[in-house]
């Protein structure tokens, strides 16, 4: 089991062979935009570790507003340079250092229902500014499986060649982000990778934490979104780093998702056993869900190292010991796209 945050951070930043190989072949420094989110710090640390294991010296630079106290100091300790500022400020973007590789992790999801214009600006206007600023760089942008429609449970999930069908303003703006990067990729021949992620999890945040906390609190579990995909955040970041070596014109698109289908009812019943709690449900699973098929990524970069069963056991143990969490729900049950 994962005993504390220090051990968790170490596990989250452990690179895969595919990530190390990518850092061996990708030349130049890396600039991460929007590092302050849930995935950014561990991705930055993994980039440093993968580069060292590959025997390659490079600068890893991380940009954020750094509103979280202590994050800059932690990143510096891990060999990551930090730059504080607002990516919505054109003057700030103009002053950013050049880098051969740019990873875009910024964006807005929660609060979209109340501030749709801000969501569209962050998810489409800011990417345009970034592409104008870095026309000679290799670019990887994080996207989301929300660009796909809800699909039948037995469909196997959406694949990269499926026609997008976003539901709600967040999902539409996320597709807008993809289209913005695609436009500049084609127009300015900027090698680009688009990572469609569903859903990264670790002990402090994610679909499994949401469900385990509800079981622990003996709350009724809403089954309307009866199925989901999850992937260990360390595996998600490793696949993204590996995909940096596959940037292309037109963009290379890859789904990042775990191989198992998460059955919400069965998962909560397992949490009930592990937490020694009764489990209650409300509603019935719909015939469709937001599902990503990650097979192409697994074939290219290797199977995820952490299985769904292991994630469930780790999460239950962490929640049972009152481990630190980010205190933010994923709202993965949302079916109308209003976040």
C-alpha positions as CSV (number, residue, x, y, z in Angstrom):
1,X,0.0,0.0,0.0
2,X,1.0,3.6,-0.5
3,X,1.7,5.0,3.0
4,X,2.1,8.7,2.6
5,X,2.3,11.6,0.2
6,X,6.0,11.4,-0.2
7,X,5.7,7.7,-1.4
8,X,2.7,8.6,-3.5
9,X,4.6,11.4,-5.3
10,X,7.6,9.1,-5.9
11,X,5.3,6.5,-7.4
12,X,3.5,9.0,-9.5
13,X,6.7,10.4,-11.1
14,X,8.3,7.0,-11.9
15,X,8.8,6.9,-15.6
16,X,8.1,3.9,-17.9
17,X,10.6,2.5,-20.4
18,X,8.5,4.2,-23.2
19,X,8.8,7.6,-21.4
20,X,12.6,7.2,-21.0
21,X,13.0,6.2,-24.6
22,X,11.0,9.3,-25.7
23,X,13.2,11.5,-23.7
24,X,16.3,9.8,-25.2
25,X,15.1,10.7,-28.7
26,X,13.3,14.0,-28.2
27,X,15.8,16.9,-28.4
28,X,15.7,20.1,-26.5
29,X,14.2,21.7,-23.4
30,X,10.6,21.2,-22.3
31,X,8.2,24.0,-21.3
32,X,5.1,22.9,-19.4
33,X,2.2,25.4,-19.5
34,X,-0.3,25.1,-16.7
35,X,1.7,22.9,-14.4
36,X,-0.3,23.8,-11.3
37,X,-3.1,21.4,-11.8
38,X,-3.6,17.9,-10.5
39,X,-1.3,16.2,-13.1
40,X,1.2,18.9,-13.8
41,X,3.7,18.5,-10.9
42,X,4.1,14.8,-11.2
43,X,4.4,15.1,-15.0
44,X,7.2,17.6,-14.5
45,X,9.0,15.4,-12.1
46,X,8.7,12.4,-14.4
47,X,10.2,14.4,-17.2
48,X,13.2,15.1,-15.1
49,X,13.6,11.5,-14.0
50,X,13.0,10.1,-17.5
51,X,15.6,12.6,-18.9
52,X,18.2,11.6,-16.3
53,X,17.6,7.9,-16.9
54,X,18.0,8.5,-20.6
55,X,21.3,10.3,-20.0
56,X,20.0,13.5,-21.5
57,X,20.6,17.0,-20.0
58,X,17.7,19.4,-20.5
59,X,15.8,22.2,-18.8
60,X,12.3,21.4,-17.6
61,X,10.5,24.7,-17.1
62,X,7.0,24.9,-15.6
63,X,4.6,27.8,-15.9
64,X,1.6,28.5,-13.6
65,X,0.1,31.2,-11.4
66,X,1.4,29.1,-8.5
67,X,-1.5,29.9,-6.2
68,X,-0.8,26.7,-4.2
69,X,1.6,27.6,-1.4
70,X,4.8,25.6,-1.5
71,X,4.5,24.2,-5.0
72,X,7.3,26.3,-6.5
73,X,9.7,25.3,-3.8
74,X,8.9,21.6,-4.2
75,X,9.4,21.8,-8.0
76,X,12.7,23.6,-7.6
77,X,13.9,20.9,-5.2
78,X,13.1,18.4,-7.9
79,X,15.2,20.2,-10.5
80,X,12.4,22.0,-12.3
81,X,12.6,25.7,-13.2
82,X,9.4,27.7,-12.5
83,X,7.9,30.8,-14.1
84,X,4.9,32.5,-12.4
85,X,2.3,34.3,-14.5
86,X,-1.1,34.4,-16.2
87,X,-1.4,32.6,-19.5
88,X,-4.3,34.8,-20.3
89,X,-1.8,37.8,-20.5
90,X,-0.4,38.2,-24.0
91,X,2.6,40.2,-22.6
92,X,3.4,37.4,-20.2
93,X,3.3,34.8,-23.0
94,X,5.5,37.0,-25.2
95,X,8.2,36.9,-22.5
96,X,8.3,33.2,-22.1
97,X,11.6,31.5,-22.9
98,X,12.0,29.5,-26.1
99,X,11.7,25.7,-25.8
100,X,11.9,23.0,-28.4
101,X,9.0,21.2,-26.7
102,X,5.9,22.7,-25.3
103,X,3.3,20.8,-23.2
104,X,0.0,22.5,-22.8
105,X,-1.9,21.5,-19.7
106,X,-3.9,24.8,-19.1
107,X,-7.6,25.0,-19.5
108,X,-10.9,25.4,-17.7
109,X,-13.6,22.8,-16.9
110,X,-15.3,23.4,-13.6
111,X,-17.3,26.6,-13.5
112,X,-18.1,26.4,-17.2
113,X,-21.9,26.6,-16.5
114,X,-21.5,29.9,-14.8
115,X,-18.6,31.3,-16.9
116,X,-18.9,29.9,-20.4
117,X,-17.1,32.8,-22.1
118,X,-14.1,32.4,-19.8
119,X,-14.0,28.7,-20.5
120,X,-14.0,29.3,-24.3
121,X,-11.2,32.0,-23.9
122,X,-9.0,29.7,-21.8
123,X,-9.6,26.6,-24.0
124,X,-9.4,28.2,-27.5
125,X,-8.0,31.8,-27.4
126,X,-5.0,31.0,-25.1
127,X,-4.0,28.0,-27.3
128,X,-3.9,30.3,-30.3
129,X,-1.6,32.7,-28.4
130,X,0.7,29.8,-27.6
131,X,0.9,28.6,-31.2
132,X,1.7,32.1,-32.4
133,X,4.5,32.3,-29.7
134,X,6.0,28.9,-30.4
135,X,5.7,28.2,-34.2
136,X,9.1,26.3,-34.2
137,X,8.4,24.0,-31.3
138,X,7.0,20.5,-30.9
139,X,3.6,20.7,-29.1
140,X,1.7,18.3,-27.0
141,X,-1.7,19.3,-25.7
142,X,-3.9,17.6,-23.2
143,X,-7.5,17.1,-24.2
144,X,-10.3,15.0,-22.9
145,X,-12.5,12.1,-23.8
146,X,-15.4,14.6,-23.3
147,X,-15.0,15.5,-27.0
148,X,-16.7,12.1,-27.8
149,X,-20.4,11.5,-27.4
150,X,-21.9,9.1,-24.8
151,X,-21.6,5.6,-26.3
152,X,-23.3,2.2,-25.6
153,X,-21.8,0.3,-22.7
154,X,-21.0,-2.6,-24.9
155,X,-19.3,-0.6,-27.7
156,X,-15.8,-0.9,-26.3
157,X,-15.5,2.9,-26.0
158,X,-14.7,5.7,-28.5
159,X,-11.6,5.3,-30.6
160,X,-9.4,8.0,-32.0
161,X,-11.0,7.9,-35.5
162,X,-14.5,8.3,-34.3
163,X,-16.4,11.5,-35.1
164,X,-16.4,13.9,-32.1
165,X,-19.8,14.6,-30.5
166,X,-19.2,16.9,-27.5
167,X,-22.1,17.4,-25.1
168,X,-22.2,20.8,-23.3
169,X,-20.1,23.9,-23.5
170,X,-17.0,22.5,-21.8
171,X,-16.8,19.6,-24.2
172,X,-17.4,21.9,-27.1
173,X,-14.7,24.2,-26.0
174,X,-12.4,21.3,-25.5
175,X,-13.0,20.3,-29.1
176,X,-12.4,23.9,-30.0
177,X,-9.0,23.7,-28.2
178,X,-8.2,20.7,-30.4
179,X,-9.3,22.4,-33.6
180,X,-7.2,25.5,-32.7
181,X,-4.0,23.4,-32.2
182,X,-4.9,21.5,-35.4
183,X,-5.2,24.7,-37.4
184,X,-1.8,26.0,-36.4
185,X,-0.3,22.5,-36.8
186,X,-1.4,22.4,-40.4
187,X,-1.0,26.1,-41.2
188,X,2.5,26.5,-39.6
189,X,3.6,22.9,-39.7
190,X,3.9,22.7,-36.0
191,X,4.3,19.0,-35.0
192,X,1.5,18.3,-32.5
193,X,0.1,15.5,-30.4
194,X,-3.4,15.6,-28.9
195,X,-3.9,13.5,-25.8
196,X,-7.6,12.6,-25.1
197,X,-7.6,11.5,-21.4
198,X,-10.3,9.7,-19.4
199,X,-9.8,9.7,-16.3
200,X,-6.5,10.0,-14.4
201,X,-6.7,8.9,-10.8
202,X,-4.5,8.8,-7.8
203,X,-5.0,8.6,-4.0
204,X,-6.0,12.2,-3.5
205,X,-8.3,12.8,-6.5
206,X,-10.4,11.0,-9.1
207,X,-13.4,8.9,-9.8
208,X,-12.3,6.2,-7.4
209,X,-11.7,8.7,-4.6
210,X,-15.2,10.1,-5.2
211,X,-16.8,6.7,-4.9
212,X,-14.7,5.5,-1.9
213,X,-15.6,8.7,0.0
214,X,-19.3,8.3,-0.7
215,X,-19.1,4.7,0.5
216,X,-17.2,5.7,3.6
217,X,-19.8,8.3,4.4
218,X,-22.6,5.8,3.7
219,X,-24.1,8.0,1.0
220,X,-26.3,6.7,-1.8
221,X,-24.3,6.2,-5.0
222,X,-25.8,7.6,-8.1
223,X,-25.7,4.9,-10.8
224,X,-26.9,7.1,-13.7
225,X,-23.4,7.1,-15.2
226,X,-22.9,3.4,-14.4
227,X,-19.6,2.9,-16.1
228,X,-16.3,4.8,-16.6
229,X,-12.6,4.6,-17.5
230,X,-9.8,5.3,-15.1
231,X,-6.0,5.1,-15.4
232,X,-3.3,5.5,-12.8
233,X,-2.0,9.1,-13.1
234,X,1.5,7.9,-13.3
235,X,0.7,5.8,-16.3
236,X,-1.3,8.6,-17.9
237,X,1.6,11.0,-17.6
238,X,4.1,8.4,-18.8
239,X,2.0,7.8,-22.0
240,X,1.7,11.5,-22.6
241,X,5.5,11.9,-22.3
242,X,6.0,9.0,-24.7
243,X,3.6,10.6,-27.1
244,X,5.7,13.7,-27.2
245,X,8.0,11.7,-29.5
246,X,5.1,11.0,-31.9
247,X,4.1,14.6,-32.7
248,X,3.1,15.0,-36.3
249,X,1.5,17.1,-39.0
250,X,-1.5,16.8,-39.1
251,X,-1.8,16.1,-35.3
252,X,-1.2,12.7,-33.8
253,X,-4.3,11.9,-31.7
254,X,-4.1,9.3,-28.9
255,X,-6.6,8.2,-26.3
256,X,-5.2,7.7,-22.8
257,X,-7.4,5.4,-20.7
258,X,-7.2,2.2,-18.6
259,X,-8.0,-1.1,-20.2
260,X,-10.7,-2.1,-17.7
261,X,-14.3,-0.9,-17.8
262,X,-15.2,0.5,-14.3
263,X,-18.6,-0.9,-13.2
264,X,-19.7,1.7,-10.7
265,X,-22.0,-0.7,-8.8
266,X,-19.4,-3.5,-8.6
267,X,-16.6,-1.0,-7.7
268,X,-18.7,0.5,-4.8
269,X,-19.6,-3.0,-3.5
270,X,-15.9,-3.8,-3.4
271,X,-15.2,-0.5,-1.6
272,X,-18.0,-1.6,0.9
273,X,-16.1,-4.8,1.6
274,X,-12.7,-3.1,2.0
275,X,-14.1,-0.2,4.1
276,X,-16.5,-2.5,6.0
277,X,-19.4,-0.2,5.1
278,X,-22.9,-0.8,3.8
279,X,-23.5,0.4,0.3
280,X,-26.6,2.1,-1.0
281,X,-27.5,3.0,-4.6
282,X,-29.9,5.4,-6.3
283,X,-31.2,5.2,-9.9
284,X,-30.2,2.7,-12.6
285,X,-27.3,2.7,-15.1
286,X,-28.1,4.3,-18.4
287,X,-27.4,2.3,-21.5
288,X,-24.6,4.8,-22.5
289,X,-21.6,6.4,-20.9
290,X,-18.6,8.5,-21.6
291,X,-16.0,5.8,-22.5
292,X,-12.6,5.9,-24.1
293,X,-10.9,3.0,-25.8
294,X,-7.2,3.2,-24.9
295,X,-6.1,0.1,-26.9
296,X,-4.0,2.1,-29.4
297,X,-2.0,3.7,-26.7
298,X,-1.5,0.4,-24.8
299,X,-0.2,-1.2,-28.0
300,X,2.1,1.8,-28.7
301,X,3.4,2.6,-25.2
302,X,2.7,-0.5,-23.1
303,X,0.0,-1.7,-20.8
304,X,-0.6,0.5,-17.7
305,X,1.4,-0.7,-14.8
306,X,-1.3,-0.4,-12.2
307,X,-4.5,-2.5,-12.5
308,X,-8.0,-1.4,-11.6
309,X,-8.1,-3.9,-8.7
310,X,-4.8,-2.5,-7.3
311,X,-6.2,1.1,-7.6
312,X,-9.3,0.1,-5.8
313,X,-7.3,-1.4,-2.9
314,X,-4.9,1.5,-2.7
315,X,-7.7,4.0,-2.7
316,X,-9.7,2.2,0.0
317,X,-6.6,1.9,2.2
318,X,-5.9,5.6,1.7
319,X,-9.4,6.7,2.5
320,X,-9.7,4.4,5.5
321,X,-6.5,6.0,7.0
322,X,-7.9,9.5,6.3
323,X,-5.2,10.3,3.8
324,X,-4.9,13.7,2.3
325,X,-7.2,14.5,-0.6
326,X,-7.6,17.5,-2.9
327,X,-11.2,18.0,-1.8
328,X,-12.5,18.4,-5.3
329,X,-15.1,16.1,-6.9
330,X,-14.7,15.0,-10.5
331,X,-18.4,15.2,-11.3
332,X,-17.8,12.3,-13.6
333,X,-21.6,11.4,-13.2
334,X,-22.5,14.5,-15.2
335,X,-24.4,13.5,-18.4
336,X,-25.6,16.9,-19.6
337,X,-22.1,18.4,-20.0
338,X,-22.8,21.2,-17.4
339,X,-19.8,21.5,-15.2
